[in-house]
Amino acid sequence: MIAALFDHHGPWTEEEYLALGETHHRVELFDGSLHVTPAPTPQHQNISGELRAALRRPVREAGLRVLEGVNVRLRPDRISIPDLVVTDPIDLDDPYVDAGDVRLVCEIISPGNAATDKVLKMHYYAAAGIEWYLLVEQKTLVAQLYRLQDGHYVEHSTAGPGGVLKLTEPVHVTIRPEALLD
């Protein structure tokens, strides 16, 4: 798979990207360019797993799904791999989730990808019309929830260790950031 990344010439198409198949690498497609990041750290994955566990029951009760590390098609030739998404019911055999089915997208900010999550992906998710964006800072455990308003995200609520982040949409759930450490 890695050899295919370096042997390719010119912009990548969505079809070429999807033909790469499943991989352990985080490979995203942004307007003809591939964005490759190292595998997440164990701490990152622990936070992701704990957050998914906190969301699982309320998401199911709402008739939705919570998925980890899946392709999300934001538009043609723009496919991201968020850490978590809450979606409407979807076909689990599709190679990607359409942004129109995503109710909430979550990124866990690692020291090496802060700009990507806070700027690039925030812009792309807003442009795709995803209503809710949750950012969790891995080092400080500050969770920020944003809501789409007039085409861009506006901070809705924030909580750090000792605090509580309450979501009322797309699901009702209370998240205590320090509980995300295990």
TORKOL-4160 file (C-alpha; in steps of 0.2 Angstrom, whole numbers, padded with zeros to 4 digits, m for minus):
182
<pt num="1" X="0000" Y="0000" Z="0000"/>
<pt num="2" X="0014" Y="0012" Z="0004"/>
<pt num="3" X="0023" Y="0009" Z="m0012"/>
<pt num="4" X="0007" Y="0014" Z="m0021"/>
<pt num="5" X="0007" Y="0031" Z="m0012"/>
<pt num="6" X="0024" Y="0035" Z="m0019"/>
<pt num="7" X="0022" Y="0028" Z="m0036"/>
<pt num="8" X="0007" Y="0038" Z="m0040"/>
<pt num="9" X="0009" Y="0053" Z="m0052"/>
<pt num="10" X="m0003" Y="0068" Z="m0052"/>
<pt num="11" X="m0019" Y="0072" Z="m0042"/>
<pt num="12" X="m0028" Y="0057" Z="m0033"/>
<pt num="13" X="m0046" Y="0054" Z="m0038"/>
<pt num="14" X="m0059" Y="0047" Z="m0026"/>
<pt num="15" X="m0059" Y="0030" Z="m0036"/>
<pt num="16" X="m0040" Y="0028" Z="m0034"/>
<pt num="17" X="m0041" Y="0033" Z="m0016"/>
<pt num="18" X="m0054" Y="0020" Z="m0012"/>
<pt num="19" X="m0045" Y="0007" Z="m0023"/>
<pt num="20" X="m0031" Y="0008" Z="m0009"/>
<pt num="21" X="m0042" Y="m0003" Z="0002"/>
<pt num="22" X="m0041" Y="m0005" Z="0020"/>
<pt num="23" X="m0025" Y="0001" Z="0029"/>
<pt num="24" X="m0018" Y="0003" Z="0046"/>
<pt num="25" X="m0012" Y="0020" Z="0041"/>
<pt num="26" X="m0023" Y="0036" Z="0042"/>
<pt num="27" X="m0024" Y="0041" Z="0024"/>
<pt num="28" X="m0036" Y="0055" Z="0019"/>
<pt num="29" X="m0040" Y="0063" Z="0003"/>
<pt num="30" X="m0041" Y="0082" Z="0002"/>
<pt num="31" X="m0044" Y="0088" Z="m0016"/>
<pt num="32" X="m0033" Y="0077" Z="m0025"/>
<pt num="33" X="m0019" Y="0076" Z="m0012"/>
<pt num="34" X="m0017" Y="0062" Z="0001"/>
<pt num="35" X="m0014" Y="0067" Z="0019"/>
<pt num="36" X="m0005" Y="0053" Z="0028"/>
<pt num="37" X="m0003" Y="0053" Z="0047"/>
<pt num="38" X="0005" Y="0040" Z="0059"/>
<pt num="39" X="m0006" Y="0028" Z="0068"/>
<pt num="40" X="m0014" Y="0036" Z="0084"/>
<pt num="41" X="m0005" Y="0034" Z="0101"/>
<pt num="42" X="m0012" Y="0022" Z="0114"/>
<pt num="43" X="m0018" Y="0037" Z="0124"/>
<pt num="44" X="m0027" Y="0044" Z="0109"/>
<pt num="45" X="m0036" Y="0027" Z="0106"/>
<pt num="46" X="m0040" Y="0025" Z="0124"/>
<pt num="47" X="m0049" Y="0042" Z="0124"/>
<pt num="48" X="m0058" Y="0037" Z="0108"/>
<pt num="49" X="m0064" Y="0021" Z="0115"/>
<pt num="50" X="m0070" Y="0029" Z="0131"/>
<pt num="51" X="m0079" Y="0042" Z="0122"/>
<pt num="52" X="m0087" Y="0029" Z="0110"/>
<pt num="53" X="m0092" Y="0019" Z="0126"/>
<pt num="54" X="m0100" Y="0035" Z="0133"/>
<pt num="55" X="m0110" Y="0038" Z="0117"/>
<pt num="56" X="m0115" Y="0020" Z="0113"/>
<pt num="57" X="m0131" Y="0019" Z="0124"/>
<pt num="58" X="m0138" Y="0036" Z="0120"/>
<pt num="59" X="m0134" Y="0035" Z="0102"/>
<pt num="60" X="m0143" Y="0018" Z="0101"/>
<pt num="61" X="m0158" Y="0025" Z="0110"/>
<pt num="62" X="m0159" Y="0039" Z="0098"/>
<pt num="63" X="m0159" Y="0026" Z="0083"/>
<pt num="64" X="m0142" Y="0032" Z="0077"/>
<pt num="65" X="m0124" Y="0024" Z="0076"/>
<pt num="66" X="m0107" Y="0029" Z="0083"/>
<pt num="67" X="m0093" Y="0023" Z="0072"/>
<pt num="68" X="m0074" Y="0025" Z="0075"/>
<pt num="69" X="m0061" Y="0029" Z="0061"/>
<pt num="70" X="m0072" Y="0027" Z="0046"/>
<pt num="71" X="m0071" Y="0036" Z="0029"/>
<pt num="72" X="m0082" Y="0051" Z="0028"/>
<pt num="73" X="m0086" Y="0058" Z="0011"/>
<pt num="74" X="m0087" Y="0077" Z="0013"/>
<pt num="75" X="m0089" Y="0080" Z="m0006"/>
<pt num="76" X="m0082" Y="0072" Z="m0022"/>
<pt num="77" X="m0063" Y="0070" Z="m0020"/>
<pt num="78" X="m0063" Y="0075" Z="m0001"/>
<pt num="79" X="m0063" Y="0060" Z="0011"/>
<pt num="80" X="m0059" Y="0062" Z="0029"/>
<pt num="81" X="m0056" Y="0049" Z="0043"/>
<pt num="82" X="m0063" Y="0057" Z="0059"/>
<pt num="83" X="m0059" Y="0049" Z="0076"/>
<pt num="84" X="m0078" Y="0046" Z="0079"/>
<pt num="85" X="m0094" Y="0050" Z="0070"/>
<pt num="86" X="m0113" Y="0049" Z="0075"/>
<pt num="87" X="m0123" Y="0045" Z="0060"/>
<pt num="88" X="m0141" Y="0041" Z="0055"/>
<pt num="89" X="m0144" Y="0023" Z="0051"/>
<pt num="90" X="m0132" Y="0019" Z="0036"/>
<pt num="91" X="m0127" Y="0004" Z="0025"/>
<pt num="92" X="m0112" Y="m0003" Z="0035"/>
<pt num="93" X="m0105" Y="m0011" Z="0019"/>
<pt num="94" X="m0103" Y="0005" Z="0010"/>
<pt num="95" X="m0085" Y="0011" Z="0008"/>
<pt num="96" X="m0088" Y="0028" Z="0016"/>
<pt num="97" X="m0101" Y="0037" Z="0026"/>
<pt num="98" X="m0109" Y="0052" Z="0017"/>
<pt num="99" X="m0107" Y="0068" Z="0026"/>
<pt num="100" X="m0126" Y="0071" Z="0024"/>
<pt num="101" X="m0128" Y="0056" Z="0036"/>
<pt num="102" X="m0116" Y="0062" Z="0049"/>
<pt num="103" X="m0125" Y="0071" Z="0064"/>
<pt num="104" X="m0109" Y="0074" Z="0075"/>
<pt num="105" X="m0090" Y="0072" Z="0070"/>
<pt num="106" X="m0077" Y="0071" Z="0084"/>
<pt num="107" X="m0058" Y="0073" Z="0083"/>
<pt num="108" X="m0046" Y="0070" Z="0097"/>
<pt num="109" X="m0032" Y="0082" Z="0095"/>
<pt num="110" X="m0014" Y="0075" Z="0096"/>
<pt num="111" X="0001" Y="0087" Z="0098"/>
<pt num="112" X="0006" Y="0083" Z="0080"/>
<pt num="113" X="m0011" Y="0086" Z="0071"/>
<pt num="114" X="m0018" Y="0101" Z="0081"/>
<pt num="115" X="m0019" Y="0113" Z="0065"/>
<pt num="116" X="m0027" Y="0100" Z="0054"/>
<pt num="117" X="m0041" Y="0097" Z="0067"/>
<pt num="118" X="m0043" Y="0115" Z="0072"/>
<pt num="119" X="m0042" Y="0123" Z="0055"/>
<pt num="120" X="m0042" Y="0112" Z="0040"/>
<pt num="121" X="m0055" Y="0099" Z="0046"/>
<pt num="122" X="m0065" Y="0111" Z="0055"/>
<pt num="123" X="m0067" Y="0121" Z="0038"/>
<pt num="124" X="m0070" Y="0105" Z="0028"/>
<pt num="125" X="m0083" Y="0098" Z="0040"/>
<pt num="126" X="m0092" Y="0115" Z="0041"/>
<pt num="127" X="m0092" Y="0116" Z="0022"/>
<pt num="128" X="m0100" Y="0098" Z="0021"/>
<pt num="129" X="m0114" Y="0104" Z="0033"/>
<pt num="130" X="m0110" Y="0093" Z="0048"/>
<pt num="131" X="m0120" Y="0101" Z="0062"/>
<pt num="132" X="m0110" Y="0097" Z="0077"/>
<pt num="133" X="m0091" Y="0096" Z="0079"/>
<pt num="134" X="m0083" Y="0089" Z="0095"/>
<pt num="135" X="m0064" Y="0092" Z="0098"/>
<pt num="136" X="m0056" Y="0084" Z="0113"/>
<pt num="137" X="m0038" Y="0090" Z="0117"/>
<pt num="138" X="m0028" Y="0074" Z="0121"/>
<pt num="139" X="m0015" Y="0083" Z="0133"/>
<pt num="140" X="m0027" Y="0094" Z="0143"/>
<pt num="141" X="m0043" Y="0084" Z="0141"/>
<pt num="142" X="m0053" Y="0100" Z="0136"/>
<pt num="143" X="m0068" Y="0095" Z="0126"/>
<pt num="144" X="m0076" Y="0109" Z="0115"/>
<pt num="145" X="m0092" Y="0107" Z="0106"/>
<pt num="146" X="m0096" Y="0117" Z="0091"/>
<pt num="147" X="m0112" Y="0120" Z="0082"/>
<pt num="148" X="m0114" Y="0125" Z="0063"/>
<pt num="149" X="m0121" Y="0142" Z="0062"/>
<pt num="150" X="m0121" Y="0152" Z="0045"/>
<pt num="151" X="m0109" Y="0140" Z="0037"/>
<pt num="152" X="m0095" Y="0140" Z="0051"/>
<pt num="153" X="m0093" Y="0133" Z="0068"/>
<pt num="154" X="m0097" Y="0143" Z="0084"/>
<pt num="155" X="m0092" Y="0136" Z="0101"/>
<pt num="156" X="m0108" Y="0129" Z="0110"/>
<pt num="157" X="m0100" Y="0123" Z="0126"/>
<pt num="158" X="m0083" Y="0118" Z="0133"/>
<pt num="159" X="m0077" Y="0107" Z="0148"/>
<pt num="160" X="m0061" Y="0102" Z="0155"/>
<pt num="161" X="m0056" Y="0090" Z="0169"/>
<pt num="162" X="m0068" Y="0092" Z="0184"/>
<pt num="163" X="m0081" Y="0099" Z="0172"/>
<pt num="164" X="m0096" Y="0092" Z="0163"/>
<pt num="165" X="m0100" Y="0093" Z="0144"/>
<pt num="166" X="m0118" Y="0091" Z="0141"/>
<pt num="167" X="m0125" Y="0086" Z="0124"/>
<pt num="168" X="m0143" Y="0088" Z="0120"/>
<pt num="169" X="m0141" Y="0086" Z="0101"/>
<pt num="170" X="m0140" Y="0074" Z="0092"/>
<pt num="171" X="m0141" Y="0064" Z="0108"/>
<pt num="172" X="m0143" Y="0067" Z="0126"/>
<pt num="173" X="m0127" Y="0063" Z="0135"/>
<pt num="174" X="m0115" Y="0070" Z="0149"/>
<pt num="175" X="m0097" Y="0068" Z="0146"/>
<pt num="176" X="m0084" Y="0070" Z="0160"/>
<pt num="177" X="m0067" Y="0073" Z="0151"/>
<pt num="178" X="m0057" Y="0065" Z="0165"/>
<pt num="179" X="m0067" Y="0049" Z="0163"/>
<pt num="180" X="m0060" Y="0048" Z="0146"/>
<pt num="181" X="m0043" Y="0043" Z="0153"/>
<pt num="182" X="m0050" Y="0026" Z="0159"/>
